[in-house]
Amino acid sequence: MKKFKEFNITKRVKIVAVVLAAAAVLGGLAYYMLSPDELEVVAVDEGKVAPKLIGVGNVAGDHTMTIYAPVSGEISRRYVNAGMRVRKGEMLVAYKDELQQQMVDIAATDVDYSQQVLSAAAATRAKYQSDYDTAKALDEQYKQEYDELAKNIHELDSKKYKGDYTNEKDRNKIEEEKLKLQDKLAEAESGLKDTDYELERLENEESDDDDDDEYEDYVSDAQSYTDEIYDINSRLLEIQNKELELPLDGLKPAEYKRYTGYQQQLESLNNKWAQAKTDMSTAQSLITAGQELKSDEATLAHNKQLLAQAQKELDKAHGGTAAPDNGIITECLVDAGAYVEKGSPIMEMQSDNSYIVKMMVSRFDISSVKKGQKAKLMIGDQKYKGKVSRISQNAINDASGKPKASIEISIKTDEDLIVGLESDVTVKLDKEENAVRIPTACVYTDDDGSYVYVIKGENKGEVTKKYIKTGLADEDYTQISEGLSAGEKVISDAEAVNYEGEVVKGIEGTE
């Protein structure tokens, strides 16, 4: 009985203990479930930010060259392949020269022909010029003889002059007739010159039956003009004689004999003088106009220039295409047997006199990059020093389709590098000694910009996303240019993203 009671007492104690323990657990669980979660926060402070831009670029020559075909034609041989290192002047491509040789032959034929045309024109002009000079000399000679005879006749006339031997009406009539004849002479000489020009044109052109008939018509016209010029000159001399043949009174027999002798000489002189004037007009009309001869000379000069150009193209074909500088062939755009046009690209190469690394930089980092900033480069297990030498001013899309700016970093090395290899790049950006900063791990970025998480109410409250503007940034700290002040607190816990909109308690941690 006692034993039984003891058993019951013990059992009650144990039950009470279990109940109390369960109550404690449930109470703690309730407290845990109802109390807010705790997230670490850090305070915004001031200090140094020494940012570095870290990325990956590709090795390239300091400048890229596109090599163009110097001539049109078929490529007979290509001496290099992509990836080969070449020296300045080394042969890259050879060409067949049939086309260039053909152009030289054609140009040489044109030069020979234009030279023959010019020589013939010059010889013809020289002959006509000689005929003109001879006729002009006779014209001047006959004029002097005429003046002398006229002087002698007028001396006799003056010596025995007994008054006016003709009336004013006759003199005016003679003068009027002379003026009319001079006008007709000018028209005939102009017509002869135009006719000779047409004859020369027809002689230089390929003719057919119609052209032969036209040529005969012009020959007939030229003869008509020549006959007319001769008749007019003869008539003019007759009028001049008519003035001298006016009756003279009171001459003695010896004087009259001398006078009639002068008249006979004058008549003979007039005939020869008329012929000399006609010959002079004919020769003048046949002389090649100076402008026409200049045209033949210009044609010859032009053809010689074409020949020189064709010979230059032939020399280029013989010389092929050589490397314009030391470098590496990066792409061959043609093969042997291909036909290329002059000026078309045939190869791409990069200079290896010095090297650069090209790297793409996002919009968030490009504003921090400046020319002259130092950089460390790692190509494989080799380390190199460099500096930013160029910042592109136009963005291009990277592999993900996002626009980025390209920067170039010159490499200090005398080694021969392989272009196209990847290089790890670390650029030392400008630093700030007294920057308002927070740990870089606290900063997040989306399409709207940079942001952090803060707790409304400072130590306890709702987790809220807050957009900020950042400045410099390194691996540890990011500069805050707008949105936060020194002393404010931001969530440093990586779990903050999962608590947005929930109430938490901030626990200040170490930076």
C-alpha positions as CSV (number, residue, x, y, z in Angstrom):
1,M,0.0,0.0,0.0
2,K,2.7,2.4,0.9
3,K,4.7,1.3,-2.0
4,F,1.7,2.1,-4.2
5,K,1.3,5.6,-2.8
6,E,4.8,6.3,-3.3
7,F,4.4,5.2,-6.8
8,N,1.5,7.6,-7.4
9,I,3.3,10.5,-5.8
10,T,6.3,9.9,-7.9
11,K,4.2,9.7,-11.0
12,R,2.4,13.0,-10.2
13,V,5.8,14.7,-9.7
14,K,7.0,13.5,-13.0
15,I,3.8,14.6,-14.7
16,V,4.0,18.0,-13.2
17,A,7.6,18.3,-14.2
18,V,6.8,17.3,-17.8
19,V,3.9,19.8,-17.9
20,L,6.1,22.6,-16.6
21,A,8.9,21.8,-19.0
22,A,6.4,21.7,-21.9
23,A,5.0,25.0,-20.8
24,A,8.5,26.5,-20.7
25,V,9.2,25.3,-24.2
26,L,6.0,26.6,-25.6
27,G,6.5,29.9,-23.9
28,G,10.0,30.3,-25.3
29,L,8.8,29.2,-28.7
30,A,6.0,31.8,-28.6
31,Y,8.5,34.5,-27.6
32,Y,10.8,33.5,-30.4
33,M,8.0,33.5,-32.9
34,L,6.6,36.8,-31.8
35,S,9.9,38.7,-31.4
36,P,11.4,40.5,-34.5
37,D,14.4,39.1,-36.4
38,E,17.8,40.8,-35.9
39,L,19.9,42.1,-38.8
40,E,23.4,43.6,-38.6
41,V,23.8,47.3,-39.4
42,V,26.8,49.5,-39.9
43,A,27.2,53.3,-39.6
44,V,28.1,55.5,-42.5
45,D,31.5,57.0,-41.7
46,E,34.3,59.1,-43.4
47,G,37.6,57.7,-44.6
48,K,39.8,56.7,-47.5
49,V,38.4,55.1,-50.7
50,A,41.1,53.8,-53.1
51,P,39.1,52.2,-55.9
52,K,40.5,49.7,-58.5
53,L,38.9,48.7,-61.7
54,I,39.3,45.0,-62.2
55,G,38.4,43.3,-65.4
56,V,39.6,41.2,-68.3
57,G,40.8,42.5,-71.7
58,N,42.5,41.2,-74.8
59,V,46.1,41.8,-76.0
60,A,46.4,43.7,-79.3
61,G,48.9,45.6,-81.3
62,D,49.1,49.4,-80.6
63,H,47.3,50.0,-83.9
64,T,45.4,47.9,-86.4
65,M,46.1,48.2,-90.2
66,T,43.9,47.2,-93.1
67,I,46.0,46.3,-96.1
68,Y,44.4,47.2,-99.5
69,A,45.1,45.9,-103.0
70,P,47.3,48.5,-104.9
71,V,46.1,47.2,-108.3
72,S,43.2,45.3,-109.9
73,G,44.0,41.8,-111.0
74,E,44.3,38.2,-110.0
75,I,46.4,37.1,-107.0
76,S,49.1,34.7,-108.1
77,R,50.4,33.9,-104.6
78,R,49.8,34.6,-101.0
79,Y,52.9,34.2,-98.8
80,V,51.4,34.5,-95.3
81,N,48.6,33.2,-93.2
82,A,46.7,34.6,-90.2
83,G,48.7,34.4,-87.0
84,M,52.1,34.9,-88.7
85,R,54.5,37.6,-87.5
86,V,56.0,39.7,-90.4
87,R,58.6,42.3,-90.7
88,K,58.2,45.6,-92.6
89,G,58.8,45.2,-96.3
90,E,58.2,41.4,-96.3
91,M,56.2,40.2,-99.3
92,L,52.6,39.4,-98.5
93,V,50.8,38.9,-101.9
94,A,51.9,38.7,-105.5
95,Y,49.7,39.6,-108.6
96,K,49.4,38.6,-112.2
97,D,50.3,41.5,-114.5
98,E,48.4,40.7,-117.7
99,L,45.8,43.5,-117.2
100,Q,48.4,46.1,-116.4
101,Q,50.7,45.1,-119.3
102,Q,47.7,45.4,-121.7
103,M,46.9,48.9,-120.4
104,V,50.6,49.9,-121.0
105,D,50.5,48.5,-124.5
106,I,47.3,50.4,-125.3
107,A,48.6,53.7,-123.8
108,A,51.8,53.4,-125.7
109,T,49.9,52.9,-129.0
110,D,47.8,56.0,-128.2
111,V,51.0,58.0,-127.6
112,D,52.5,56.9,-130.9
113,Y,49.4,57.8,-132.8
114,S,48.9,61.2,-131.2
115,Q,52.6,61.9,-131.8
116,Q,52.2,61.1,-135.5
117,V,49.1,63.4,-135.7
118,L,50.9,66.2,-134.1
119,S,54.0,65.8,-136.3
120,A,51.8,65.8,-139.4
121,A,49.9,68.8,-138.3
122,A,53.1,70.7,-137.4
123,A,54.7,69.8,-140.8
124,T,51.6,70.9,-142.7
125,R,51.4,74.1,-140.8
126,A,55.1,74.7,-141.3
127,K,54.7,74.3,-145.1
128,Y,51.7,76.7,-145.1
129,Q,53.7,79.1,-142.9
130,S,56.6,79.0,-145.3
131,D,54.3,79.8,-148.3
132,Y,52.7,82.6,-146.3
133,D,56.1,84.1,-145.4
134,T,57.2,84.0,-149.1
135,A,54.0,85.6,-150.3
136,K,54.2,88.2,-147.6
137,A,57.8,89.1,-148.5
138,L,56.8,89.5,-152.2
139,D,53.8,91.6,-151.1
140,E,56.1,94.0,-149.2
141,Q,58.6,94.0,-152.1
142,Y,55.9,94.8,-154.7
143,K,54.5,97.5,-152.4
144,Q,57.8,99.2,-152.3
145,E,58.2,99.0,-156.1
146,Y,54.6,100.3,-156.5
147,D,55.3,103.2,-154.2
148,E,58.5,104.0,-156.2
149,L,56.6,103.9,-159.6
150,A,53.7,105.9,-158.2
151,K,56.2,108.5,-157.0
152,N,57.8,108.8,-160.4
153,I,54.5,109.0,-162.2
154,H,53.2,111.7,-159.8
155,E,56.4,113.7,-160.2
156,L,55.8,113.9,-163.9
157,D,52.1,114.6,-163.3
158,S,53.0,117.5,-160.9
159,K,55.6,118.9,-163.3
160,K,53.2,119.4,-166.2
161,Y,50.0,119.8,-164.2
162,K,47.7,122.2,-165.9
163,G,44.7,122.0,-163.7
164,D,42.4,119.5,-162.4
165,Y,42.4,116.6,-164.8
166,T,39.4,114.9,-163.3
167,N,36.3,116.0,-161.5
168,E,35.3,115.2,-157.9
169,K,32.5,113.0,-159.1
170,D,34.9,110.6,-160.8
171,R,37.2,110.5,-157.8
172,N,34.3,109.6,-155.4
173,K,33.1,106.9,-157.7
174,I,36.5,105.3,-157.8
175,E,36.8,105.5,-154.0
176,E,33.3,104.0,-153.6
177,E,34.2,101.1,-155.9
178,K,37.4,100.4,-153.9
179,L,35.5,100.2,-150.6
180,K,33.0,97.7,-152.1
181,L,35.8,95.6,-153.5
182,Q,37.6,95.6,-150.1
183,D,34.4,94.3,-148.4
184,K,34.0,91.5,-150.9
185,L,37.7,90.6,-150.5
186,A,37.2,90.2,-146.7
187,E,34.1,88.0,-147.2
188,A,35.9,85.8,-149.8
189,E,38.9,85.4,-147.5
190,S,36.6,84.4,-144.6
191,G,34.7,82.0,-146.7
192,L,38.0,80.4,-148.0
193,K,39.2,80.0,-144.4
194,D,35.9,78.3,-143.3
195,T,36.0,76.0,-146.3
196,D,39.6,74.9,-145.6
197,Y,38.7,74.2,-142.0
198,E,35.8,71.9,-143.1
199,L,38.2,70.1,-145.6
200,E,40.7,69.5,-142.8
201,R,37.9,68.1,-140.6
202,L,36.7,65.7,-143.2
203,E,40.3,64.5,-143.9
204,N,40.7,63.6,-140.2
205,E,37.4,61.7,-139.9
206,E,36.4,58.3,-141.2
207,S,34.5,59.0,-144.4
208,D,31.7,57.3,-146.3
209,D,30.1,58.1,-149.7
210,D,28.1,61.1,-148.4
211,D,31.3,62.5,-146.8
212,D,33.1,62.1,-150.2
213,D,30.4,64.2,-151.9
214,E,30.6,66.8,-149.2
215,Y,34.4,66.9,-149.5
216,E,34.2,67.5,-153.3
217,D,31.7,70.3,-152.7
218,Y,34.1,72.0,-150.3
219,V,37.0,71.6,-152.8
220,S,34.9,73.3,-155.4
221,D,33.9,76.1,-153.0
222,A,37.6,76.6,-152.1
223,Q,38.6,77.0,-155.7
224,S,35.7,79.5,-156.3
225,Y,36.8,81.6,-153.3
226,T,40.5,81.5,-154.6
227,D,39.4,82.7,-158.0
228,E,37.2,85.4,-156.5
229,I,40.1,86.6,-154.3
230,Y,42.4,86.8,-157.4
231,D,39.8,88.7,-159.4
232,I,39.1,91.2,-156.6
233,N,42.8,91.9,-156.1
234,S,43.3,92.4,-159.8
235,R,40.3,94.7,-159.9
236,L,41.7,96.7,-156.9
237,L,45.0,97.1,-158.7
238,E,43.2,98.2,-161.9
239,I,41.4,100.9,-159.9
240,Q,44.7,102.1,-158.5
241,N,46.1,102.2,-162.0
242,K,42.9,104.0,-163.1
243,E,43.8,106.8,-160.8
244,L,47.2,107.0,-162.3
245,E,46.0,106.7,-165.9
246,L,44.1,110.0,-165.8
247,P,45.1,112.2,-168.7
248,L,48.2,114.4,-168.4
249,D,48.8,117.5,-170.4
250,G,52.0,119.2,-171.5
251,L,54.5,116.3,-171.4
252,K,57.5,116.4,-173.7
253,P,58.1,113.3,-175.9
254,A,60.9,112.0,-173.7
255,E,58.8,112.6,-170.6
256,Y,55.8,110.9,-172.2
257,K,57.9,107.9,-173.2
258,R,59.2,107.6,-169.7
259,Y,55.7,108.0,-168.4
260,T,54.3,105.3,-170.6
261,G,57.2,103.1,-169.5
262,Y,56.3,103.6,-165.9
263,Q,52.7,102.7,-166.8
264,Q,53.8,99.4,-168.4
265,Q,55.9,98.5,-165.4
266,L,53.0,99.3,-163.2
267,E,50.7,97.0,-165.1
268,S,53.1,94.1,-164.9
269,L,53.7,94.9,-161.2
270,N,50.0,94.9,-160.5
271,N,49.6,91.4,-161.9
272,K,52.4,90.0,-159.8
273,W,51.3,91.9,-156.7
274,A,47.7,90.6,-157.1
275,Q,49.0,87.0,-157.3
276,A,51.2,87.6,-154.2
277,K,48.2,88.9,-152.2
278,T,46.1,85.9,-153.4
279,D,48.9,83.4,-152.4
280,M,49.2,85.1,-149.0
281,S,45.5,84.9,-148.3
282,T,45.3,81.3,-149.4
283,A,48.3,80.3,-147.2
284,Q,46.9,82.2,-144.3
285,S,43.6,80.3,-144.5
286,L,45.4,76.9,-144.7
287,I,47.6,77.5,-141.7
288,T,46.3,75.3,-138.8
289,A,44.8,77.5,-136.2
290,G,47.0,77.8,-133.1
291,Q,44.2,76.5,-130.9
292,E,43.9,73.4,-133.0
293,L,47.6,72.7,-132.8
294,K,47.4,73.2,-129.0
295,S,44.7,70.6,-128.9
296,D,46.9,68.1,-130.6
297,E,49.7,68.9,-128.2
298,A,47.3,68.6,-125.2
299,T,46.1,65.2,-126.6
300,L,49.7,64.0,-126.8
301,A,50.5,65.2,-123.3
302,H,47.4,63.5,-121.9
303,N,48.2,60.2,-123.6
304,K,51.8,60.4,-122.2
305,Q,50.3,60.9,-118.8
306,L,48.0,57.9,-119.2
307,L,51.1,55.8,-120.3
308,A,53.0,56.9,-117.2
309,Q,50.0,56.0,-115.0
310,A,49.7,52.6,-116.7
311,Q,53.4,51.9,-116.3
312,K,53.1,52.9,-112.6
313,E,50.3,50.3,-112.2
314,L,52.4,47.7,-114.0
315,D,55.2,48.4,-111.5
316,K,52.8,48.0,-108.6
317,A,51.7,44.7,-110.0
318,H,55.3,43.6,-110.3
319,G,56.1,44.8,-106.8
320,G,53.1,43.0,-105.1
321,T,52.0,44.0,-101.7
322,A,54.5,44.2,-98.8
323,A,54.0,44.6,-95.1
324,P,53.8,48.3,-94.3
325,D,55.2,47.7,-90.8
326,N,56.3,45.1,-88.3
327,G,53.3,43.2,-87.0
328,I,51.1,40.1,-86.9
329,I,48.7,39.1,-89.6
330,T,45.3,38.7,-87.9
331,E,43.1,38.0,-90.9
332,C,43.6,37.0,-94.6
333,L,40.6,38.1,-96.7
334,V,41.7,36.7,-100.1
335,D,43.4,33.5,-101.5
336,A,45.6,32.8,-104.5
337,G,43.5,32.9,-107.7
338,A,41.1,35.5,-106.4
339,Y,40.4,38.6,-108.5
340,V,40.6,41.8,-106.5
341,E,39.7,45.4,-107.4
342,K,42.2,48.2,-106.7
343,G,41.5,49.6,-103.2
344,S,39.7,46.5,-101.8
345,P,40.9,45.1,-98.4
346,I,43.0,41.9,-98.6
347,M,44.4,41.6,-95.1
348,E,44.2,42.8,-91.5
349,M,47.3,43.1,-89.3
350,Q,48.3,44.6,-86.0
351,S,51.6,46.3,-85.3
352,D,53.8,44.6,-82.8
353,N,56.1,47.6,-82.2
354,S,54.2,48.0,-79.0
355,Y,51.1,46.4,-77.4
356,I,47.9,47.4,-75.7
357,V,45.1,45.6,-73.8
358,K,41.6,46.5,-74.8
359,M,38.9,46.2,-72.1
360,M,35.2,46.9,-71.9
361,V,34.0,49.2,-69.1
362,S,30.5,49.6,-67.8
363,R,28.7,52.9,-67.5
364,F,29.1,52.8,-63.7
365,D,32.9,52.7,-63.9
366,I,33.8,54.6,-67.0
367,S,33.5,58.0,-65.3
368,S,36.3,57.0,-62.9
369,V,38.8,56.0,-65.7
370,K,41.3,58.7,-66.8
371,K,44.2,58.7,-69.2
372,G,47.5,58.1,-67.5
373,Q,46.1,56.0,-64.7
374,K,48.5,53.1,-63.8
375,A,47.5,49.5,-64.3
376,K,48.7,46.0,-63.5
377,L,48.3,43.3,-66.1
378,M,48.5,39.5,-65.8
379,I,48.9,37.5,-69.1
380,G,49.1,33.9,-68.0
381,D,51.6,33.8,-65.2
382,Q,53.5,36.9,-66.5
383,K,53.0,40.3,-64.8
384,Y,53.3,43.6,-66.7
385,K,52.9,47.2,-66.0
386,G,50.9,49.6,-68.0
387,K,48.8,52.8,-68.1
388,V,45.5,53.9,-69.6
389,S,46.3,55.4,-73.0
390,R,42.9,55.8,-74.7
391,I,39.3,56.0,-73.7
392,S,36.8,55.4,-76.5
393,Q,34.1,58.0,-76.8
394,N,31.5,55.7,-78.4
395,A,30.0,52.7,-76.6
396,I,29.5,49.3,-78.3
397,N,27.5,46.3,-77.1
398,D,29.3,43.5,-75.3
399,A,28.5,39.8,-75.5
400,S,25.4,40.3,-73.3
401,G,24.1,43.1,-75.4
402,K,24.8,45.9,-73.0
403,P,26.6,49.0,-74.2
404,K,30.0,49.5,-72.8
405,A,32.9,51.8,-73.4
406,S,36.3,50.5,-74.5
407,I,39.6,51.6,-72.9
408,E,43.1,50.8,-74.1
409,I,46.0,50.2,-71.7
410,S,49.5,50.4,-73.1
411,I,52.0,47.7,-72.0
412,K,55.6,48.3,-71.0
413,T,57.5,45.4,-72.5
414,D,60.1,44.5,-75.1
415,E,58.8,41.0,-75.4
416,D,56.9,39.6,-78.4
417,L,53.3,39.0,-77.2
418,I,50.6,37.0,-78.8
419,V,47.7,39.2,-79.8
420,G,44.2,38.1,-78.9
421,L,45.1,36.5,-75.5
422,E,43.2,37.5,-72.4
423,S,44.8,39.6,-69.8
424,D,43.6,40.2,-66.2
425,V,43.6,44.0,-65.6
426,T,43.7,46.0,-62.5
427,V,43.5,49.8,-63.0
428,K,44.3,52.1,-60.0
429,L,41.7,54.8,-60.1
430,D,41.9,58.2,-58.3
431,K,41.4,57.9,-54.5
432,E,39.5,60.0,-52.0
433,E,41.0,60.5,-48.5
434,N,37.9,61.9,-46.7
435,A,35.0,60.3,-48.4
436,V,31.5,59.6,-46.9
437,R,31.5,55.8,-47.2
438,I,29.9,52.5,-46.4
439,P,31.1,49.0,-46.9
440,T,30.9,48.0,-50.6
441,A,29.1,44.8,-49.6
442,C,26.1,46.9,-48.5
443,V,25.6,48.4,-52.0
444,Y,23.3,46.8,-54.5
445,T,22.6,47.7,-58.1
446,D,19.6,47.3,-60.5
447,D,18.5,49.0,-63.7
448,D,17.4,52.1,-61.7
449,G,20.8,52.6,-60.1
450,S,22.5,51.8,-56.8
451,Y,20.7,51.3,-53.5
452,V,21.1,50.1,-49.9
453,Y,18.7,48.6,-47.3
454,V,17.9,50.6,-44.1
455,I,15.6,50.1,-41.1
456,K,12.9,52.7,-40.6
457,G,13.1,53.8,-37.0
458,E,16.9,53.3,-36.8
459,N,17.1,50.3,-34.5
460,K,13.7,48.6,-35.0
461,G,11.3,48.9,-37.9
462,E,10.6,48.0,-41.5
463,V,13.4,47.0,-43.9
464,T,13.3,49.5,-46.8
465,K,15.2,49.9,-50.1
466,K,16.8,53.3,-50.5
467,Y,18.4,54.5,-53.7
468,I,21.7,56.4,-53.5
469,K,24.3,58.0,-55.7
470,T,27.8,56.6,-55.4
471,G,31.2,57.9,-56.2
472,L,34.5,56.0,-56.0
473,A,34.5,52.4,-54.9
474,D,37.1,49.8,-54.0
475,E,36.9,46.3,-52.7
476,D,36.1,47.4,-49.2
477,Y,34.3,50.8,-49.4
478,T,32.0,52.8,-51.7
479,Q,31.8,56.6,-51.6
480,I,28.3,58.0,-51.1
481,S,27.7,61.2,-53.0
482,E,24.0,61.5,-52.3
483,G,21.4,59.8,-50.2
484,L,23.2,59.1,-47.0
485,S,25.1,61.1,-44.4
486,A,27.8,60.2,-41.9
487,G,26.3,58.5,-38.8
488,E,23.3,57.0,-40.6
489,K,23.0,53.2,-40.5
490,V,22.5,50.7,-43.3
491,I,21.9,47.0,-43.2
492,S,25.1,45.1,-43.7
493,D,23.5,41.6,-43.5
494,A,23.3,39.8,-46.8
495,E,19.9,38.5,-45.8
496,A,18.4,42.0,-46.0
497,V,17.0,41.3,-49.5
498,N,14.8,38.6,-48.0
499,Y,13.3,40.9,-45.4
500,E,12.3,43.9,-47.5
501,G,9.0,45.2,-46.0
502,E,9.3,43.2,-42.8
503,V,9.9,44.5,-39.3
504,V,13.4,43.7,-37.9
505,K,15.7,44.8,-35.1
506,G,19.1,46.3,-36.1
507,I,22.2,45.0,-34.3
508,E,25.3,47.1,-34.9
509,G,28.2,45.0,-36.0
510,T,31.8,45.6,-37.0
511,E,32.7,47.0,-40.4
